[in-house]
Amino acid sequence: MTEVFAHRGSSHLARENTVAAFVAARELGADGVELDVHLTADGVVVVHHDGRLPGLGPFARLRSAELPPWLPSLAEALEACRPLRVNVEIKEGETDAGPARDIELAVEAATLLAERDEAPSILVSSFSLPVLDAVRALRPNLATALLVDLDTDPMAALVTAREHGHGGLHPFFACVNAALMTAAKDGGVAIRTWTVDDPARIAALAGLGVDAVITNDVAAALRALGRFHPAAEPPPAGV
């Protein structure tokens, strides 16, 4: 079955990467949530896409007490996501803090994740191979997946992921084809593709056998896959 991951939660119903967005995704029937993390100056792993907050600056220079109340810590986000699967993307290279800061974030996030009861349902992804390697070396019980940008050959990235022991590959949806899926299945690598909202494309990807789609529209994705959840269905005509 192709799983449906809500991209930063259900961001069309609530502010992205917030507790409200994660709860909305769960209520719509998503199988999982994709979220992004950064590290504050006082060592707290927090959930946000960009590496800085407008008007406040980069997380690397902000203490957790300085953050707005709507911005959750990773621990708070995980509580809101229960019992869904959670794809934690470890951001890298977002500030001038350097590669050492990326590894520090990887260590802090992996330590927090591995100690939670739901660790078997957690997935760590990143575009940075050194970050993923650090997570795998520290906490080999966590599932890891290499994100693939548009400038990288997904077939070459698949080989790299396998060589480094990462069980997942996350390519852009337009880069997924039958040859990639065959190679991934033969190598035991899960393919979860980002970020796809078109129902016809979602159905086609499921037909190719992708393990998950990461989408902004959980309800449309579920319908495209022939899965029906009461909260994801449109209201009757005239209502």
BELZIPE-V351992 format. One record per residue. N is the residue number from 1. PSI is psi in whole degrees, -180 to 180 (none if undefined). NEAR is the number of other C-alpha atoms within 12 Angstrom. D_LAST is the distance of its C-alpha to the last C-alpha in Angstrom with 1 decimal. Layout:
N;PSI;NEAR;D_LAST, N;PSI;NEAR;D_LAST
This chain:
1;136;19;32.7, 2;121;30;31.6, 3;158;37;30.3, 4;118;49;27.7, 5;132;43;28.8, 6;119;49;26.7, 7;109;43;28.7, 8;30;44;29.5, 9;-171;49;26.6, 10;85;39;23.0, 11;-11;26;24.0, 12;-10;23;20.8, 13;-22;26;19.3, 14;166;20;22.6, 15;132;23;26.1, 16;150;32;27.9, 17;37;43;30.6, 18;164;40;29.6, 19;-42;36;28.9, 20;-40;27;25.3, 21;-36;36;24.9, 22;-41;47;26.7, 23;-41;33;24.7, 24;-41;36;21.4, 25;-42;49;23.0, 26;-44;35;24.1, 27;-26;29;20.7, 28;-14;35;19.2, 29;16;35;22.1, 30;151;45;24.7, 31;-27;38;28.2, 32;175;42;29.8, 33;139;51;29.9, 34;132;53;32.3, 35;166;47;33.8, 36;144;41;36.8, 37;152;44;39.7, 38;173;48;42.6, 39;129;42;45.5, 40;172;36;46.2, 41;-27;23;49.8, 42;20;20;50.1, 43;22;26;49.0, 44;130;33;45.4, 45;120;42;43.1, 46;161;47;39.9, 47;117;45;36.6, 48;152;38;36.1, 49;-56;30;36.2, 50;159;27;38.9, 51;0;31;42.3, 52;158;27;42.2, 53;130;24;40.1, 54;130;12;40.1, 55;-11;11;42.4, 56;-36;16;43.8, 57;-173;20;45.4, 58;149;27;45.7, 59;-32;38;44.9, 60;-17;34;48.5, 61;7;25;49.7, 62;140;25;47.1, 63;153;21;47.3, 64;-32;26;44.3, 65;-17;18;44.6, 66;-7;20;44.1, 67;151;28;40.6, 68;153;19;37.4, 69;-21;14;35.6, 70;-13;20;32.5, 71;114;31;34.8, 72;154;35;35.3, 73;165;32;38.4, 74;-39;41;38.3, 75;-43;29;38.9, 76;-40;24;35.8, 77;-43;38;33.7, 78;-39;42;35.0, 79;-42;24;34.1, 80;-28;28;30.5, 81;-16;41;30.3, 82;138;28;31.7, 83;25;25;31.6, 84;161;34;30.7, 85;151;35;33.4, 86;125;44;34.3, 87;107;49;35.9, 88;110;51;38.0, 89;120;43;39.1, 90;112;48;42.4, 91;152;39;42.7, 92;153;34;46.1, 93;23;25;48.0, 94;-20;28;45.6, 95;-177;23;48.4, 96;16;17;52.1, 97;-21;23;52.7, 98;169;14;53.9, 99;-31;20;53.7, 100;-35;19;55.1, 101;-37;29;52.0, 102;-44;37;49.8, 103;-37;31;51.8, 104;-43;32;51.7, 105;-45;43;47.9, 106;-44;44;48.0, 107;-47;31;50.4, 108;-44;31;48.4, 109;-45;45;45.1, 110;-40;39;46.7, 111;-46;27;48.5, 112;-47;30;45.4, 113;-44;35;43.3, 114;-22;27;46.1, 115;-3;17;46.6, 116;152;20;43.0, 117;-34;15;42.1, 118;15;23;39.4, 119;-39;29;42.0, 120;-20;22;41.8, 121;8;26;38.1, 122;142;36;38.9, 123;134;45;39.7, 124;126;50;41.7, 125;158;46;41.5, 126;154;40;43.3, 127;-15;33;44.6, 128;116;30;47.9, 129;-43;33;50.1, 130;-37;30;52.5, 131;-48;37;49.6, 132;-40;44;48.4, 133;-37;34;52.1, 134;-41;33;52.5, 135;-46;41;49.6, 136;-38;32;50.9, 137;-37;22;54.4, 138;-44;24;53.4, 139;78;27;50.7, 140;-11;24;51.0, 141;-13;25;48.5, 142;136;38;45.6, 143;140;37;44.0, 144;151;47;44.4, 145;137;41;43.1, 146;122;47;44.4, 147;144;43;42.1, 148;121;34;43.1, 149;174;23;42.8, 150;-17;17;42.7, 151;2;13;46.4, 152;136;18;47.4, 153;117;21;48.0, 154;-30;32;45.7, 155;-42;27;48.3, 156;-39;20;50.9, 157;-35;34;48.5, 158;-44;37;48.0, 159;-44;24;51.8, 160;-46;29;52.0, 161;-45;37;49.3, 162;-43;27;51.2, 163;-31;17;54.5, 164;4;26;53.4, 165;19;28;51.7, 166;128;40;48.1, 167;1;36;45.8, 168;154;41;42.9, 169;133;52;42.5, 170;88;47;39.5, 171;162;43;39.7, 172;143;29;37.4, 173;-35;35;35.2, 174;-12;25;36.9, 175;-2;29;40.2, 176;129;39;39.3, 177;178;25;40.9, 178;-38;20;42.4, 179;-43;16;45.8, 180;-43;33;44.6, 181;-40;33;42.6, 182;-46;20;45.6, 183;-40;24;47.9, 184;-45;35;45.5, 185;-41;22;45.2, 186;-33;15;48.9, 187;1;23;49.5, 188;29;20;47.0, 189;129;34;45.0, 190;139;35;41.2, 191;118;48;39.3, 192;123;46;36.2, 193;145;46;35.1, 194;169;37;33.6, 195;118;33;31.3, 196;128;34;29.1, 197;-18;29;25.5, 198;122;26;25.5, 199;-41;23;24.1, 200;-40;18;26.9, 201;-38;27;29.5, 202;-45;40;28.3, 203;-40;29;28.5, 204;-41;23;31.9, 205;-40;40;33.2, 206;-37;33;32.2, 207;-30;22;34.1, 208;-17;27;37.1, 209;21;30;36.9, 210;148;38;36.0, 211;-29;33;35.8, 212;153;43;32.8, 213;139;52;30.7, 214;123;44;30.2, 215;155;40;26.9, 216;-14;37;24.8, 217;87;35;21.6, 218;-46;49;21.6, 219;-46;37;18.3, 220;-38;34;19.4, 221;-43;42;22.9, 222;-43;39;22.0, 223;-39;27;20.1, 224;-28;30;23.1, 225;4;29;25.3, 226;23;21;23.6, 227;136;24;22.7, 228;126;19;19.4, 229;132;22;18.4, 230;-41;15;15.4, 231;-18;20;15.0, 232;-3;25;15.4, 233;142;21;12.8, 234;153;15;9.8, 235;155;9;6.3, 236;152;7;5.7, 237;137;6;5.6, 238;-6;5;3.8, 239;none;5;0.0
